[in-house]
Amino acid sequence: MIAYVEGVLVQAGREAIVAVAGLAVWSSVRSPRVGAVLRRSWIGAWLVASAALVVALATAPDGVVEIEAPQVRRSGGSPVPPEGTVARSSYRRGWRLDDGDRVVVPLRLRAGSGVVLEGWLLGTAQRRADLVVGWDDEPATVLRWRGGDPPERVVLPAPPDAGRHILEISFFSPPEGAVVLDRVVVRPSAGGQEPAGDS
């Protein structure tokens, strides 16, 4: 219910911004006095518009969250390619997790969103690895993952509802196995998704 009300308020705020801008333009054309006042107060108008833009961006739902992003909390692991690599931006990047490492990803979701994890397995993990995935404080789900060539995609369990959530992903594999997580992609609708992981 809170997410629904929040969505309605965001939409109403966007419509109000457009209406106020339209009213200002219309008023300045119709009345020279209003136009003169608006010309004198253009700095204040820009400040109000900037604040409205910040609010709109802060309340927008996520589309893609890179695992290396600063808002993602990481317990263990290392960047790929390693820091100090020459021409690092020319390589496919991600965050390497070894057995027992985890990441915690904050997300803001729309109702009905689906979530997909992209990355690739390394070493013995290509034969079999487990992802333990949990939303907020709900019970976690274990997903089996096999494969090798990047980018692999794993459809994660559906989030509980719209709004802000915490996605926790833990990785477990045989010795000498690892995973490189690239990003979390939010799909607008969860309808018609393939089942999560391998069986």
ROBA-249589 format. One record per atom (N, C-alpha, C): residue in one letter; residue number from 1; x, y, z; atom name. Coordinates in steps of 0.001 Angstrom, whole numbers, padded with zeros to 6 digits. Atoms other than C-alpha are relative to their C-alpha. Layout:
% ROBA-249589
NODE rest  nr       u       v       w atom
NODE    a NUM       X       Y       Z   CA
...
***
This chain:
% ROBA-249589
NODE rest  nr       u       v       w atom
NODE    m   1  000822 -001189  000000    N
NODE    m   1  000000  000000  000000   CA
NODE    m   1  000867  001254  000000    C
NODE    i   2 -000893 -001154 -000062    N
NODE    i   2  002835  002392  000859   CA
NODE    i   2  000639  000238 -001356    C
NODE    a   3 -000626 -000143  001312    N
NODE    a   3  004511  001688 -002489   CA
NODE    a   3 -000982  000592 -001003    C
NODE    y   4  001016 -000532  000909    N
NODE    y   4  001248  002411 -004324   CA
NODE    y   4 -000177  001500  000224    C
NODE    v   5  000168 -001419 -000329    N
NODE    v   5  000780  005730 -002508   CA
NODE    v   5  001227  000788 -000448    C
NODE    e   6 -001235 -000656  000417    N
NODE    e   6  004433  006600 -003158   CA
NODE    e   6  000018  000202 -001512    C
NODE    g   7  000054 -000101  001456    N
NODE    g   7  003977  005883 -006888   CA
NODE    g   7 -000980  001065 -000463    C
NODE    v   8  001000 -001014  000348    N
NODE    v   8  000838  008041 -007041   CA
NODE    v   8  000547  001392  000271    C
NODE    l   9 -000564 -001309 -000336    N
NODE    l   9  002633  010921 -005298   CA
NODE    l   9  001088  000412 -000985    C
NODE    v  10 -001048 -000310  000969    N
NODE    v  10  005606  010712 -007668   CA
NODE    v  10 -000621  000434 -001324    C
NODE    q  11  000658 -000350  001257    N
NODE    q  11  003320  010750 -010706   CA
NODE    q  11 -000679  001364  000111    C
NODE    a  12  000659 -001295 -000197    N
NODE    a  12  001301  013664 -009283   CA
NODE    a  12  001028  001131  000038    C
NODE    g  13 -001056 -001010 -000047    N
NODE    g  13  004541  015555 -008577   CA
NODE    g  13  000524  000331 -001384    C
NODE    r  14 -000471 -000240  001367    N
NODE    r  14  005729  015103 -012168   CA
NODE    r  14 -001031  000801 -000797    C
NODE    e  15  001057 -000731  000707    N
NODE    e  15  002374  016282 -013519   CA
NODE    e  15 -000090  001444  000492    C
NODE    a  16  000041 -001359 -000546    N
NODE    a  16  002464  019300 -011183   CA
NODE    a  16  001145  000846 -000554    C
NODE    i  17 -001141 -000732  000556    N
NODE    i  17  005935  020282 -012451   CA
NODE    i  17 -000307  000453 -001427    C
NODE    v  18  000346 -000349  001382    N
NODE    v  18  004730  020191 -016064   CA
NODE    v  18 -001082  001082 -000016    C
NODE    a  19  001085 -000985 -000047    N
NODE    a  19  001570  022127 -015154   CA
NODE    a  19  000517  001377  000412    C
NODE    v  20 -000539 -001282 -000457    N
NODE    v  20  003494  024847 -013289   CA
NODE    v  20  000844  000642 -001099    C
NODE    a  21 -000822 -000546  001090    N
NODE    a  21  005975  025242 -016166   CA
NODE    a  21 -000886  000538 -001122    C
NODE    g  22  000927 -000460  001030    N
NODE    g  22  003137  025487 -018672   CA
NODE    g  22 -000732  001268  000408    C
NODE    l  23  000691 -001186 -000507    N
NODE    l  23  001297  028000 -016508   CA
NODE    l  23  000924  001218 -000020    C
NODE    a  24 -000951 -001114  000015    N
NODE    a  24  004436  030156 -016193   CA
NODE    a  24  000194  000534 -001410    C
NODE    v  25 -000173 -000438  001391    N
NODE    v  25  004955  030234 -019962   CA
NODE    v  25 -001264  000707 -000482    C
NODE    w  26  001269 -000592  000441    N
NODE    w  26  001277  030953 -020636   CA
NODE    w  26 -000218  001368  000642    C
NODE    s  27  000190 -001267 -000712    N
NODE    s  27  001145  033699 -017978   CA
NODE    s  27  000926  001083 -000515    C
NODE    s  28 -000948 -001013  000471    N
NODE    s  28  004278  035427 -019258   CA
NODE    s  28 -000351  000494 -001398    C
NODE    v  29  000428 -000429  001330    N
NODE    v  29  002871  035504 -022791   CA
NODE    v  29 -001228  000904  000105    C
NODE    r  30  001256 -000741 -000134    N
NODE    r  30 -000546  036822 -021661   CA
NODE    r  30  000163  001342  000711    C
NODE    s  31 -000128 -001226 -000789    N
NODE    s  31  000660  039450 -019202   CA
NODE    s  31  001470  000429  000072    C
NODE    p  32 -001389 -000470 -000068    N
NODE    p  32  003822  041556 -019555   CA
NODE    p  32  000505  000151  001435    C
NODE    r  33 -000406 -000166 -001398    N
NODE    r  33  003845  042197 -015785   CA
NODE    r  33  000471 -001339  000585    C
NODE    v  34 -000393  001329 -000496    N
NODE    v  34  003952  038446 -014970   CA
NODE    v  34  001319 -000415 -000648    C
NODE    g  35 -001256  000315  000687    N
NODE    g  35  006675  038026 -017601   CA
NODE    g  35  001182  000718  000624    C
NODE    a  36 -001085 -000760 -000631    N
NODE    a  36  008739  040760 -015945   CA
NODE    a  36  000369 -000594  001351    C
NODE    v  37 -000270  000629 -001300    N
NODE    v  37  008384  039119 -012510   CA
NODE    v  37  000766 -001304 -000190    C
NODE    l  38 -000684  001273  000252    N
NODE    l  38  009433  035738 -013924   CA
NODE    l  38  001436  000224 -000476    C
NODE    r  39 -001367 -000291  000451    N
NODE    r  39  012450  037287 -015656   CA
NODE    r  39  000893  000412  001166    C
NODE    r  40 -000796 -000414 -001162    N
NODE    r  40  013572  038850 -012364   CA
NODE    r  40  000271 -001166  000949    C
NODE    s  41 -000139  001104 -000960    N
NODE    s  41  013122  035595 -010438   CA
NODE    s  41  000453 -001297 -000669    C
NODE    w  42 -000408  001200  000717    N
NODE    w  42  014735  033210 -012908   CA
NODE    w  42  000927 -000888  000815    C
NODE    i  43 -000891  000824 -000827    N
NODE    i  43  017354  032069 -010375   CA
NODE    i  43 -000823 -000881  000932    C
NODE    g  44  000879  000788 -000871    N
NODE    g  44  014668  030973 -007936   CA
NODE    g  44 -000733 -001092 -000768    C
NODE    a  45  000689  001004  000826    N
NODE    a  45  012818  029199 -010753   CA
NODE    a  45  000934 -001161 -000328    C
NODE    w  46 -000957  001064  000276    N
NODE    w  46  015973  027286 -011678   CA
NODE    w  46  000275 -000851  001242    C
NODE    l  47 -000218  000763 -001240    N
NODE    l  47  016540  026306 -008042   CA
NODE    l  47 -001163 -000935  000281    C
NODE    v  48  001182  000848 -000207    N
NODE    v  48  012975  025006 -007732   CA
NODE    v  48 -000009 -001145 -001007    C
NODE    a  49 -000043  001050  001022    N
NODE    a  49  013326  023112 -011029   CA
NODE    a  49  001085 -001030  000308    C
NODE    s  50 -001081  000931 -000356    N
NODE    s  50  016649  021611 -009875   CA
NODE    s  50 -000398 -000902  001158    C
NODE    a  51  000460  000807 -001138    N
NODE    a  51  015128  020485 -006576   CA
NODE    a  51 -001020 -001032 -000452    C
NODE    a  52  001003  000948  000513    N
NODE    a  52  012219  018904 -008437   CA
NODE    a  52  000666 -001131 -000775    C
NODE    l  53 -000725  001029  000744    N
NODE    l  53  014655  017058 -010711   CA
NODE    l  53  000686 -000980  000949    C
NODE    v  54 -000658  000872 -000977    N
NODE    v  54  016609  015714 -007729   CA
NODE    v  54 -001017 -000941  000646    C
NODE    v  55  001041  000835 -000601    N
NODE    v  55  013384  014461 -006112   CA
NODE    v  55 -000470 -001059 -000991    C
NODE    a  56  000451  000967  001006    N
NODE    a  56  012268  012818 -009368   CA
NODE    a  56  001035 -001107 -000203    C
NODE    l  57 -001038  001014  000176    N
NODE    l  57  015625  011060 -009790   CA
NODE    l  57  000141 -000902  001222    C
NODE    a  58 -000149  000786 -001227    N
NODE    a  58  015755  009935 -006157   CA
NODE    a  58 -001139 -000988  000189    C
NODE    t  59  001154  000889 -000185    N
NODE    t  59  012316  008335 -006348   CA
NODE    t  59 -000231 -000918 -001192    C
NODE    a  60  000165  000855  001179    N
NODE    a  60  012745  006679 -009757   CA
NODE    a  60  000448 -001422  000316    C
NODE    p  61 -000409  001390 -000238    N
NODE    p  61  012903  002870 -009732   CA
NODE    p  61  001304 -000327 -000727    C
NODE    d  62 -001272  000412  000587    N
NODE    d  62  016205  001144 -010522   CA
NODE    d  62 -000244 -000787 -001285    C
NODE    g  63  000021  000789  001225    N
NODE    g  63  016908 -000355 -013948   CA
NODE    g  63  001160 -000981 -000013    C
NODE    v  64 -001216  000817 -000046    N
NODE    v  64  020479 -001640 -013627   CA
NODE    v  64  000847  000481  001165    C
NODE    v  65 -000934 -000339 -001073    N
NODE    v  65  022783 -001761 -010605   CA
NODE    v  65  001256 -000836 -000216    C
NODE    e  66 -001292  000674  000164    N
NODE    e  66  026438 -002580 -011237   CA
NODE    e  66  000478 -000475  001373    C
NODE    i  67 -000450  000556 -001275    N
NODE    i  67  027919 -004816 -008531   CA
NODE    i  67  001172  000797  000567    C
NODE    e  68 -001114 -000826 -000496    N
NODE    e  68  030970 -002503 -008312   CA
NODE    e  68 -000465  001363  000486    C
NODE    a  69  000516 -001325 -000375    N
NODE    a  69  028703  000498 -007581   CA
NODE    a  69  000176  000247  001494    C
NODE    p  70 -000278 -000300 -001407    N
NODE    p  70  029292  002314 -004287   CA
NODE    p  70 -001117 -000360  000963    C
NODE    q  71  001081  000321 -000929    N
NODE    q  71  025833  001578 -002842   CA
NODE    q  71 -000081 -001494  000316    C
NODE    v  72  000005  001447 -000233    N
NODE    v  72  026464 -002197 -003039   CA
NODE    v  72  001023 -000328  001087    C
NODE    r  73 -000917  000433 -001072    N
NODE    r  73  027940 -003679  000156   CA
NODE    r  73  000544 -001375 -000367    C
NODE    r  74 -000656  001252  000366    N
NODE    r  74  030445 -006450 -000478   CA
NODE    r  74  000738 -000565  001202    C
NODE    s  75 -000734  000688 -001067    N
NODE    s  75  031702 -008985  002063   CA
NODE    s  75  000895 -001030 -000656    C
NODE    g  76 -000938  000875  000687    N
NODE    g  76  034763 -010505  000495   CA
NODE    g  76  000017  000291 -001486    C
NODE    g  77 -000098 -000161  001436    N
NODE    g  77  035799 -010717 -003100   CA
NODE    g  77  000969  001092 -000400    C
NODE    s  78 -000936 -000980  000539    N
NODE    s  78  037811 -008437 -005351   CA
NODE    s  78 -000479  000460 -001370    C
NODE    p  79  000417 -000484  001320    N
NODE    p  79  037366 -006301 -008476   CA
NODE    p  79  000660 -000792 -001126    C
NODE    v  80 -000519  000652  001209    N
NODE    v  80  037829 -007845 -011922   CA
NODE    v  80 -000137  000988 -001134    C
NODE    p  81 -001382  000397 -000229    N
NODE    p  81  040141 -006954 -013575   CA
NODE    p  81  000562  000671  001249    C
NODE    p  82 -000552 -000566 -001236    N
NODE    p  82  042359 -006236 -010555   CA
NODE    p  82  000378  001468 -000155    C
NODE    e  83 -000400 -001409  000010    N
NODE    e  83  043081 -002629 -009616   CA
NODE    e  83  001447  000088 -000457    C
NODE    g  84 -001345 -000176  000528    N
NODE    g  84  046174 -001338 -011377   CA
NODE    g  84  000184 -000595 -001376    C
NODE    t  85 -000085  000569  001341    N
NODE    t  85  045439 -003206 -014609   CA
NODE    t  85  000051  001127 -001027    C
NODE    v  86 -000110 -001007  001055    N
NODE    v  86  046532 -001186 -017641   CA
NODE    v  86 -001225 -000098 -000903    C
NODE    a  87  001189 -000070  000856    N
NODE    a  87  043551 -000076 -019755   CA
NODE    a  87 -001146 -000823  000598    C
NODE    r  88  001027  000769 -000729    N
NODE    r  88  041158 -001494 -017138   CA
NODE    r  88 -001379  000137 -000626    C
NODE    s  89  001329 -000224  000571    N
NODE    s  89  038163  000035 -018914   CA
NODE    s  89 -000241 -000805 -001267    C
NODE    s  90  000191  000802  001212    N
NODE    s  90  038762 -002158 -021985   CA
NODE    s  90 -000346 -001458  000320    C
NODE    y  91  000342  001354 -000409    N
NODE    y  91  038038 -005343 -019987   CA
NODE    y  91 -001438 -000050  000496    C
NODE    r  92  001314  000213 -000604    N
NODE    r  92  034702 -006790 -018955   CA
NODE    r  92  000202  000045  001509    C
NODE    r  93 -000224 -000210 -001431    N
NODE    r  93  034343 -005687 -015329   CA
NODE    r  93 -001070 -000674  000829    C
NODE    g  94  000926  000600 -000939    N
NODE    g  94  032685 -007193 -012310   CA
NODE    g  94  000639 -000097  001371    C
NODE    w  95 -000521  000224 -001346    N
NODE    w  95  033213 -008308 -008723   CA
NODE    w  95  000094 -001497  000216    C
NODE    r  96 -000230  001440 -000189    N
NODE    r  96  034755 -011714 -008037   CA
NODE    r  96 -000371 -000401  001423    C
NODE    l  97  000338  000591 -001293    N
NODE    l  97  033241 -013770 -005227   CA
NODE    l  97  000547 -001412  000044    C
NODE    d  98 -000445  001369 -000240    N
NODE    d  98  034917 -016886 -003862   CA
NODE    d  98 -001002 -000664  000932    C
NODE    d  99  000914  000760 -000856    N
NODE    d  99  033236 -019573 -001762   CA
NODE    d  99 -000253  000731  001321    C
NODE    g 100  000393 -000629 -001257    N
NODE    g 100  031304 -017960  001116   CA
NODE    g 100 -000098  001519 -000041    C
NODE    d 101  000100 -001460  000107    N
NODE    d 101  031518 -014345 -000123   CA
NODE    d 101 -001437  000395 -000343    C
NODE    r 102  001367 -000447  000301    N
NODE    r 102  028388 -012207 -000509   CA
NODE    r 102 -000014  001480 -000352    C
NODE    v 103  000265 -001405  000300    N
NODE    v 103  027002 -008923 -001800   CA
NODE    v 103 -001423  000324  000445    C
NODE    v 104  001319 -000473 -000406    N
NODE    v 104  024052 -006853 -000582   CA
NODE    v 104 -000324  001200 -000891    C
NODE    v 105  000359 -000998  001009    N
NODE    v 105  022271 -004760 -003240   CA
NODE    v 105 -001310  000680  000388    C
NODE    p 106  001257 -000710 -000242    N
NODE    p 106  019721 -002047 -002359   CA
NODE    p 106 -000687  000303 -001337    C
NODE    l 107  000761 -000234  001233    N
NODE    l 107  016970 -001754 -004995   CA
NODE    l 107 -001302  000717  000299    C
NODE    r 108  001330 -000610 -000024    N
NODE    r 108  013913  000412 -005594   CA
NODE    r 108 -000729 -000558 -001221    C
NODE    l 109  000672  000752  001056    N
NODE    l 109  011398 -001615 -007628   CA
NODE    l 109 -001433  000459 -000216    C
NODE    r 110  001413 -000179  000326    N
NODE    r 110  008087 -001159 -009405   CA
NODE    r 110 -000735 -001293  000324    C
NODE    a 111  000819  001199 -000216    N
NODE    a 111  005215 -003562 -008778   CA
NODE    a 111  000156 -000932 -001204    C
NODE    g 112 -000102  000996  001062    N
NODE    g 112  005622 -006776 -010784   CA
NODE    g 112  001363 -000100 -000648    C
NODE    s 113 -001339  000044  000603    N
NODE    s 113  009333 -006258 -011501   CA
NODE    s 113  000631 -001369  000168    C
NODE    g 114 -000825  001194 -000084    N
NODE    g 114  011574 -009209 -012241   CA
NODE    g 114  001452  000421  000115    C
NODE    v 115 -001404 -000353 -000217    N
NODE    v 115  015268 -009282 -011330   CA
NODE    v 115  000878 -001108 -000570    C
NODE    v 116 -000925  000936  000638    N
NODE    v 116  018091 -010919 -013314   CA
NODE    v 116  001417  000368  000432    C
NODE    l 117 -001406 -000179 -000363    N
NODE    l 117  021696 -011391 -012164   CA
NODE    l 117  000854 -000412 -001188    C
NODE    e 118 -000910  000323  001097    N
NODE    e 118  024426 -011269 -014828   CA
NODE    e 118  001412 -000172  000547    C
NODE    g 119 -001369  000263 -000407    N
NODE    g 119  027918 -012674 -014414   CA
NODE    g 119  000499 -001258 -000682    C
NODE    w 120 -000518  001236  000557    N
NODE    w 120  030058 -015717 -015173   CA
NODE    w 120  000783 -000759  001056    C
NODE    l 121 -000654  000901 -000947    N
NODE    l 121  031484 -018702 -013338   CA
NODE    l 121  001434 -000281 -000442    C
NODE    l 122 -001403  000278  000258    N
NODE    l 122  035195 -019523 -013047   CA
NODE    l 122  000399 -001320  000651    C
NODE    g 123 -000579  001211 -000604    N
NODE    g 123  037119 -022749 -012400   CA
NODE    g 123 -001024 -001101  000209    C
NODE    t 124  000882  001137 -000295    N
NODE    t 124  035324 -025660 -010749   CA
NODE    t 124 -001451  000424  000193    C
NODE    a 125  001377 -000469 -000162    N
NODE    a 125  032236 -023504 -010199   CA
NODE    a 125 -000794 -000152 -001291    C
NODE    q 126  000712  000172  001264    N
NODE    q 126  031401 -023966 -013893   CA
NODE    q 126 -000765 -001318 -000034    C
NODE    r 127  000708  001281 -000067    N
NODE    r 127  030372 -027539 -013079   CA
NODE    r 127 -001188  000062  000957    C
NODE    r 128  001103 -000144 -000939    N
NODE    r 128  028254 -026578 -010080   CA
NODE    r 128  000338  001070  001029    C
NODE    a 129 -000131 -001042 -001019    N
NODE    a 129  027791 -023564 -007856   CA
NODE    a 129 -001388  000315  000531    C
NODE    d 130  001276 -000363 -000612    N
NODE    d 130  025081 -022351 -005516   CA
NODE    d 130 -000021  001484  000327    C
NODE    l 131  000267 -001363 -000429    N
NODE    l 131  023685 -018869 -005093   CA
NODE    l 131 -001087 -000074  001058    C
NODE    v 132  001030 -000107 -001028    N
NODE    v 132  021781 -018190 -001893   CA
NODE    v 132 -000524  001430 -000082    C
NODE    v 133  000590 -001302  000299    N
NODE    v 133  019406 -015326 -002662   CA
NODE    v 133 -001142  000268  000960    C
NODE    g 134  001075 -000363 -000923    N
NODE    g 134  017215 -013522 -000144   CA
NODE    g 134 -000403  001454 -000142    C
NODE    w 135  000536 -001358  000019    N
NODE    w 135  014990 -010448 -000166   CA
NODE    w 135 -000298  000435  001419    C
NODE    d 136  000254 -000581 -001312    N
NODE    d 136  014938 -008279  002958   CA
NODE    d 136  000280 -001043  001082    C
NODE    d 137 -000203  000989 -001060    N
NODE    d 137  014481 -010558  005982   CA
NODE    d 137 -000767 -001288 -000263    C
NODE    e 138  000745  001209  000340    N
NODE    e 138  012562 -013273  004139   CA
NODE    e 138  000951 -001191 -000140    C
NODE    p 139 -000857  001182  000167    N
NODE    p 139  013837 -016876  003905   CA
NODE    p 139  000698  000001 -001362    C
NODE    a 140 -000806  000004  001222    N
NODE    a 140  016580 -017331  001306   CA
NODE    a 140 -000352 -001194 -000883    C
NODE    t 141  000205  001051  000993    N
NODE    t 141  016318 -019440 -001855   CA
NODE    t 141  001362 -000411 -000535    C
NODE    v 142 -001258  000501  000547    N
NODE    v 142  019157 -021663 -003099   CA
NODE    v 142 -000209 -000276 -001489    C
NODE    l 143  000062  000204  001445    N
NODE    l 143  019736 -021537 -006879   CA
NODE    l 143  001278 -000688 -000458    C
NODE    r 144 -001164  000658  000591    N
NODE    r 144  022041 -023929 -008742   CA
NODE    r 144  000362  000734 -001273    C
NODE    w 145 -000458 -000733  001177    N
NODE    w 145  024176 -022300 -011426   CA
NODE    w 145  001132 -000778 -000630    C
NODE    r 146 -001058  000650  000770    N
NODE    r 146  026252 -023974 -014139   CA
NODE    r 146  000216  000795 -001271    C
NODE    g 147 -000260 -000677  001263    N
NODE    g 147  027936 -022542 -017201   CA
NODE    g 147  001348  000656  000008    C
NODE    g 148 -001322 -000570  000066    N
NODE    g 148  030936 -020666 -018385   CA
NODE    g 148  000117  001307 -000735    C
NODE    d 149 -000251 -001176  000834    N
NODE    d 149  030795 -018117 -021171   CA
NODE    d 149 -000790  001200  000479    C
NODE    p 150  000714 -001205 -000421    N
NODE    p 150  029973 -014567 -020120   CA
NODE    p 150 -000822  000557 -001155    C
NODE    p 151  000599 -000137 -001328    N
NODE    p 151  027510 -013159 -019683   CA
NODE    p 151 -001068 -001069  000212    C
NODE    e 152  001052  000923 -000414    N
NODE    e 152  025430 -015777 -017939   CA
NODE    e 152 -001076  000810  000698    C
NODE    r 153  001106 -000698 -000655    N
NODE    r 153  022007 -014692 -016710   CA
NODE    r 153 -000772 -000990  000862    C
NODE    v 154  000785  000815 -000919    N
NODE    v 154  020194 -016087 -013705   CA
NODE    v 154 -001200  000832  000446    C
NODE    v 155  001215 -000685 -000443    N
NODE    v 155  016592 -015104 -013055   CA
NODE    v 155 -000151 -000265  001490    C
NODE    l 156  000085  000115 -001455    N
NODE    l 156  016270 -014431 -009329   CA
NODE    l 156 -001458 -000095  000436    C
NODE    p 157  001374  000053 -000494    N
NODE    p 157  013191 -015086 -007194   CA
NODE    p 157 -000625  001400  000008    C
NODE    a 158  000701 -001287  000077    N
NODE    a 158  010562 -012371 -007477   CA
NODE    a 158  000066  000733  001337    C
NODE    p 159  000018 -000783 -001242    N
NODE    p 159  010750 -009529 -004950   CA
NODE    p 159 -001388 -000044  000628    C
NODE    p 160  001285  000102 -000683    N
NODE    p 160  007985 -009421 -002329   CA
NODE    p 160 -001060  000975 -000522    C
NODE    d 161  000947 -001000  000498    N
NODE    d 161  006363 -006215 -003666   CA
NODE    d 161  000791  001203 -000502    C
NODE    a 162 -000672 -001207  000480    N
NODE    a 162  007131 -002743 -004999   CA
NODE    a 162  000629  000758  001172    C
NODE    g 163 -000616 -000828 -001032    N
NODE    g 163  009270 -000219 -003128   CA
NODE    g 163  001471 -000311  000171    C
NODE    r 164 -001420  000220 -000306    N
NODE    r 164  012695 -000343 -001503   CA
NODE    r 164  000204 -001388  000580    C
NODE    h 165 -000313  001340 -000484    N
NODE    h 165  014258 -003728 -000924   CA
NODE    h 165  001506 -000181  000081    C
NODE    i 166 -001399  000394 -000111    N
NODE    i 166  017567 -005299  000040   CA
NODE    i 166  000111 -001415 -000543    C
NODE    l 167 -000257  001297  000608    N
NODE    l 167  018769 -008177 -002141   CA
NODE    l 167  001354 -000484  000485    C
NODE    e 168 -001255  000574 -000492    N
NODE    e 168  021395 -010400 -000512   CA
NODE    e 168  000325 -001240 -000815    C
NODE    i 169 -000439  001115  000836    N
NODE    i 169  023383 -012800 -002711   CA
NODE    i 169  001282 -000567  000597    C
NODE    s 170 -001192  000697 -000504    N
NODE    s 170  025817 -015348 -001232   CA
NODE    s 170  000386 -001070 -001008    C
NODE    f 171 -000507  000950  000989    N
NODE    f 171  028009 -017650 -003335   CA
NODE    f 171  000722 -001142  000690    C
NODE    f 172 -000662  001191 -000538    N
NODE    f 172  029084 -021217 -002541   CA
NODE    f 172  000385 -000899 -001165    C
NODE    s 173 -000480  000849  001087    N
NODE    s 173  031210 -023465 -004759   CA
NODE    s 173  001026 -000984  000529    C
NODE    p 174 -001100  000893 -000372    N
NODE    p 174  033698 -026341 -004692   CA
NODE    p 174  001317  000782  000062    C
NODE    p 175 -001297 -000681 -000028    N
NODE    p 175  037368 -025472 -004039   CA
NODE    p 175  000442  000393 -001411    C
NODE    e 176 -000500 -000541  001266    N
NODE    e 176  039019 -023431 -006820   CA
NODE    e 176 -001113  000549 -000895    C
NODE    g 177  001096 -000572  000781    N
NODE    g 177  035630 -022117 -007942   CA
NODE    g 177 -000277  001435  000430    C
NODE    a 178  000329 -001392 -000295    N
NODE    a 178  034529 -018479 -008149   CA
NODE    a 178 -001043  000467 -001005    C
NODE    v 179  000938 -000634  000922    N
NODE    v 179  031987 -016216 -009810   CA
NODE    v 179  000383  001462 -000125    C
NODE    v 180 -000143 -001438  000197    N
NODE    v 180  032313 -012749 -011308   CA
NODE    v 180 -001401  000536 -000261    C
NODE    l 181  001316 -000602  000150    N
NODE    l 181  029095 -010803 -010789   CA
NODE    l 181  000155  001341 -000689    C
NODE    d 182 -000086 -001233  000782    N
NODE    d 182  028565 -008032 -013305   CA
NODE    d 182 -001037  001015  000455    C
NODE    r 183  001052 -000959 -000344    N
NODE    r 183  025204 -006419 -012575   CA
NODE    r 183 -001309 -000689  000285    C
NODE    v 184  001373  000429 -000246    N
NODE    v 184  021627 -006783 -011420   CA
NODE    v 184 -000879  000833 -000923    C
NODE    v 185  000871 -000666  000963    N
NODE    v 185  019065 -005958 -014118   CA
NODE    v 185 -001445 -000177  000459    C
NODE    v 186  001398  000042 -000398    N
NODE    v 186  015487 -005065 -013209   CA
NODE    v 186 -000854  000044 -001252    C
NODE    r 187  000943  000043  001114    N
NODE    r 187  012846 -006076 -015738   CA
NODE    r 187 -001302  000633  000442    C
NODE    p 188  001239 -000687 -000398    N
NODE    p 188  009651 -004002 -015776   CA
NODE    p 188 -001119 -000932  000446    C
NODE    s 189  001095  000907 -000364    N
NODE    s 189  007351 -007027 -015528   CA
NODE    s 189  000554 -001397  000174    C
NODE    a 190 -000485  001352 -000284    N
NODE    a 190  007927 -010467 -014035   CA
NODE    a 190 -000723 -001043 -000826    C
NODE    g 191  000797  000954  000753    N
NODE    g 191  005412 -012087 -016396   CA
NODE    g 191  000830 -000718 -001035    C
NODE    g 192 -000631  000788  001030    N
NODE    g 192  006682 -014911 -018571   CA
NODE    g 192  001472 -000258  000189    C
NODE    q 193 -001430  000265 -000207    N
NODE    q 193  010105 -015359 -016964   CA
NODE    q 193  000252 -001498  000045    C
NODE    e 194 -000416  001386 -000116    N
NODE    e 194  011970 -018607 -017254   CA
NODE    e 194  000315 -000322  001449    C
NODE    p 195 -000281  000329 -001393    N
NODE    p 195  012569 -020525 -014012   CA
NODE    p 195  001415  000393  000388    C
NODE    a 196 -001283 -000469 -000509    N
NODE    a 196  015463 -019391 -011842   CA
NODE    a 196  000994 -001127  000086    C
NODE    g 197 -001114  000921 -000167    N
NODE    g 197  018800 -021192 -012062   CA
NODE    g 197 -000192 -001326 -000717    C
NODE    d 198  000105  001364  000528    N
NODE    d 198  019384 -024853 -013028   CA
NODE    d 198 -000661 -000882  001038    C
NODE    s 199  000575  000940 -000961    N
NODE    s 199  017571 -027759 -011488   CA
NODE    s 199  000888 -001202  000180    C
***
